[in-house]
Amino acid sequence: MAADNIVLEIKGLYKSFGSNHVLRDFSVTLSQGENLAVLGKSGSGKSVLIKCIIGLIIPDAGSIKVFGQEVHELHQDDLDQMRAKIGFLFQSNALYDSMTVEENLLFPLRRHWITQGQADTDAAVVEALEDVGLGHTRYMMPSELSGGMRKRIALARTLILKPQIILYDEPTTGLDPITSREISELIVRVQKKYNTASMIISHDMSCIHATANRIVMLIDGKCYANDTYEKLMQSTDQKIRDFFIETI
């Protein structure tokens, strides 16, 4: 994709915790409208990578530019504005149990001090819920929803801010195969409707196959491989093939 479409650029990223060298010269780009999957074993640094991107962890060295801005040079107000453009789907969903679905969706608008008229607010809630196929849940509590429905509501809460980038942290973990497939299909629909750029952290090869335009393999702290699912599946490199054994 053209360089002017790049919304996230990571160069030479290093991060260690004591003697544990998690990221070692990791580099990757993400373009507008692209779904990029980051694949790696547990403990390989995928979650650390996400936290570096949104400024929760400061890397030891390297560059992270989001929309052309160096993340770790931003003052707090500018960092908050940048984060408002990035949606994050937590592995645990992170819904507030004491709030209705509608109140959960409104929370990020209030968190980022986004003010709008009641009619616009209502329309935003309705649109976000319709995007995930759960318009009827508006006044329900999270405890009344299934695991798959809670995942969809968490995504609706992300979509209400109209983010340009979405970070998905293990979006299908703990879900049955049918629900996992539905979530994967939803990720693709969101990409097509909003032209979002997404980074998908997942161990679920079915999800990655269904959603990713490109896969980055995080091995030994580096971008070990960077290609499409089909190309990587044909690789003769054993480190790559190990991830595809169950799907070949």
C-alpha positions, 0 to 999 in steps of 0.5 A: 500500500502507498506510504501516505496510507500508513497510519502506524509505523514501528521501527527498531522497537526494543523492550526488555524487563530485566534479563527478559528481552521481549522485543528486539528490533521489531519493525512493522507498518499498518495501512489504512483499511488493512487488517494485520494479524500479529501471531506469536506464542504466549509470552512472545511480546504481543501484549507488550507491543500493543501497550507500547503502541498506546503509550502505556509502556515506554520502549527502551529504544525505537520509534512508534508513529501513529498518524505520523506522531511519535507516541512517546514524545506526545504530551498527555493531552495530545496522547489522549487525543490520539488514543481517542482515534484508537479503538481497543477490544480487550480480551476480557471485554472489560464491560462495567457490570453495574452499567446497562449496555447503553451506559457502557457505550456512552462511557467512552464518549464521556471519558474523552469529553465528547459532547453532542446533542441527545438525538446525536447520542441516541443515534450513535448508540443505535448505530453502534448496536446495529453494527454488531447486530444487537440493537435489542440489548440497549437496556440490558445488563452485561450479566444477561448476555452470552459470552459472544454477545458481550464481545459484540457489545465491547466492539460496539463500545469501541465503534461508537468513537469511530476509531481509525485504528482498532486493536483486537486482543485475542478477539475469539478467546473462550468462544465456541467455534460458531461464535468465533466465526461470527466474531471473525465475520464481524471484524471483516464487516467493520473493516469494510464499512469504516475502512479501519486499520486493525491489528489483530492479536490472536492464537486462533488460526481460523480467525486470522485466516478469515480476517487478516490481509497480512500476518506478522509473525513475532518470533524471538522479539522480531518481525520474523515473517511478514506475508499473507496467510497463503504464502506463510502456510506454504513456507518450509521454515519450521518456525513458521510451519509450527503455527500451521500444523493444525490447519494444513 
